[in-house]
Amino acid sequence: MAYSQIRLRILPGIRSLFDEPLQLKVEGLALHKSVELRSKLVDDRGVTFRASAVYKADETGQVNVCRSPSLRGSYTGVEPMGLFWAMAPDTPHSKFLKKNVLTPTRVELEALSGETGEVLASEINERGYMIEGVKRIPVQDGSIRGVLFVPPGNGPFPGVMDLYTFGGGLCEPRASLLASKGYVVLALAYYGYQDLPKNPKALHLEYFEEAVTYLRTRPEVSGPGIGIISISHSAGLALAMSSYLPGISAAVCINCCNGNTVIPLHYKDIVMPPLPPVLKNVKITASGLIDIRDAVPDTSLEENRASVPPIERASCHFLFAVAEDDHNWNSPLFAQRAAAALRKHGKETFQVVTYPNAGHFLEVPHMPFCPSGFHAAVGGNVVFGGEPKAHCEAQVDLWERVQEFFGRHLYNKSAL
């Protein structure tokens, strides 16, 4: 076999945005011969993620992952992006981390002989987070801390606040990718970042109110209201913000609890205590992971009322995204409770979309699946749930729904 004639092609090109699908082809193979495709990346924590799949060349000596089925490996069947979403960490219970969105994530791709294991061809895919012209602006304004992403063009653009999950710090990939779709996005930190408290005793809604005002008054942002995209603990904050603060038109709540959790939330003279965990409901899996799915109590019980923000007061539209196999908590139940509260007060300003066999961390498309990992509130490794293929499909679907939802509720129709 003349290895020099074998080529691994990435279409439409070796550089792409992280959320964009690709087509991988291996050409010049011996007919019907076995070939193994491998992918590898190293995240910003230094953790290596890998996937592999074995294919059989067709009658033209090609493997096209958009048409050819994987016979075995990290996934089976026809999975055009399987080498990306099926990557698993060498270090167990590690979640993919990207701190610096100014540089792409480099994914090494190789084609190896199924018989000898020799490398036949290789290529590198650079998966970026910002289209050309997006501005990344660090924010230290008053008490708020974060990063503002502004798309290229004259604007003004719809504004979105990105709140990430419990654990402190700042996460920028989703915000930067959303800015690349034409939104001004403020990735907002709320503890454990720069001079923000590392271990706050309470959170104050006034901080988020200041951030809403900051984003709404930016000259690049069109009005009248902004959107919020949130996940896990921060989705509960999004519900509280929508209940008490003006200027919010649309809120995406991914795998939320409709009550306050972990840490007290204050606003003026109101205190929302965290829901008390039901420790007897905590389980240990056969592999030794902590399963906390049923540790958060039912928010409809009278004794938990003080922890539940009055979302019936909200004037915005909601998109509740629910992973049915979420093991961080009972997301399906809490979405039902939120929807019931709105419906009870005559409000149908919400959508609930459910994803069977998906787990807790519904991220941007093609993000490596995270079935387990360290939980800051628990202090140990927990199971997050989900099945890789279904989870990947959910991420792709949800990303499209988020953009459609914000497009419908944030664009100023009178200005069009």
C-alpha positions, 0 to 999 in steps of 0.5 A: 500500500502506498501510504503517500496516496492515503489522505485524511480530509476535513471538510469544509476545512481544517479550521471551524467553529467548535459548534460546527459539524464536519465531514471526515474522509479517508481516501486512497485506502485498499479496497474493503480494508479495515482502518481505525480512526482516532481523535485526541485533544488536550484541554486547558487543564492538561487532561487528554480526551480520546475516541476511536472507531474502526471502519471498513473502506468501501469499493472506491477505497474511501471511508466517509464518516457521514455514510460509513458505519463504525463497526466498533470502538467508542461508538458504532453506526453512522455518526458524522461527529462521533470522533468528537462527542465520544471523546472520553478523558484519560483521567476519570471524572474529568469535564472538558475545560476551555479557559482561553477562547482566543485560541482554538481547541486542536483535535488531532485526527489519525487514520491507522491500518486496521491490520498493522496499527501503522499511521496512514494519514493524519490531520489537525482540526482547529475548533475555534470559538469566535468568528473573525471580528468578535471582540472580547472585552474584560468587564470590571464595572462597579461590582460586576466581573465577567467578559463581554463578547461583541459581534462584528458589524454595526449593530445594535444587537440583542443582548444575552447574559450567560450564567454558568453552573455552580463552581465559581470562576468564569466559563466563556465557550458558550458565550463566545459562540453565541456572540458569533451568531450575532448577540452581545453576550455578557459571561458573568461570574458571580463568585470565585473570580478575580476579587469576587468572594471565593466562598460567599455566605450568600448571593445578592440579587442586586449584583445580578441587577447591576449586571442586567443594567450594565448590559441593557445600557451598552450602546451595542445592545438593542432593546428593550429587554435582554435574554439569559442563558443558564444551566444547573444552579445558575438557572435557579438564579435566572428564575429569581432574576426573572421574578424580581428584575425588570428588563428581561425578555427571555430566559433559557433554563437548562436542567434547573431546579425551580427553587434556590439551592446550596446558598442563601439568595438575598434581594432587598428584605427578601431572603430565599434560603437554600432547599434543605438536602434530603441526605437519606436519598443520597445513593452510592453507585456500584462504581463508587460515585455519589448519586444525588438525584433525589437529594433535593426536596419537592419544591411544591411542599409548603415547608419549601415555599420560601426557597421558591422564587415567584416566577408567576411575576415574571414578564419574560418568556421561558425555555426549559430544557430538561434531560430526563436522565439528569442525576444532578437533581430531578430536572423533569420534576422541577420543570413541571413545577415551574410550568405549573406555577406559570400556568396556574396564573394564566401564563403560557409564556414558556416551552418545555423541551425534554431529552430522553437519555441525556444527562446534566451538562447540556453544552454546545454541540459536539462537546465531549460527554461528561457522565460524572465529575467533581461537584463543588457543593458535594465535595466529591465525584457524582454521577451526572447521568446520560447516554453519550449518543442521546446526549450529543443529539440533545446538545445539537437540538438544544443549541438550535432551539436556543438561537431560535428562541432568542431570535423570536423574543429578543429582536426588536420587531419594530426596528425590522 
